[in-house]
Amino acid sequence: MDDSRCGWAGPEPIYIAYHDSEWGVPEWDSRALWEKLILDGFQAGLSWITILKKRENFRAAFEGFHPEVIAGWGEAEVTRLLGDAGIIRHRGKIEATITNARAYLEIEDFAKWCWEYVDGSPLQNRWEAMAEVPAYTPLSERMSKDLKKAGFRFCGPTIVYAWMQAVGMVNDHLTECPRHAVCAGMATSA
């Protein structure tokens, strides 16, 4: 990769690796989609690099982000997580993760449900500058409302749009970024 990558990736190796190998790659696995939505919720009010640096700690603390396990959690697990310095210790976000696990289990096929918002194929945007990339869109507003109706929390339109970018539902790599074409080439459903 060279200097033509998206400017948000910055100079930090962890950010560059994330940009160059994960961000914008279409994710078709329901559990992985859910994990990424939860992590985007934890990012609210913080920088994404904070989450990236703590991601493995989150995976350990939340036992691999298996909704079937987390849905059964209660106050004992919330208390345990509030004492875990390896994650973001925010009661509301921790409790939302448990609530979101229960909501996830109510949706028969989460991946299919999510990808229907883009007709099963990533939207291909053609931005030339970071200033053009929106923080949210009418589509992320609609999806946010529907997630909330389904019982999810910490899923406002900005969080949802960041998540849609991360999981490749929208290709928001700048057109000059080499990853734009790579991700566009992955635009087929599983």
PyMOL commands that set and color helices and strands:
alter all, ss='L'
color gray80, all
select helices_A, chain A and resi 7-9+13-21+30-43+48-61+63-65+67-70+75-82+91-106+110-118+130-132+138-149+157-166+178-184
alter helices_A, ss='H'
color red, helices_A
select strands_A, chain A and resi 123-124+170-171
alter strands_A, ss='S'
color yellow, strands_A
deselect
rebuild
show_as cartoon
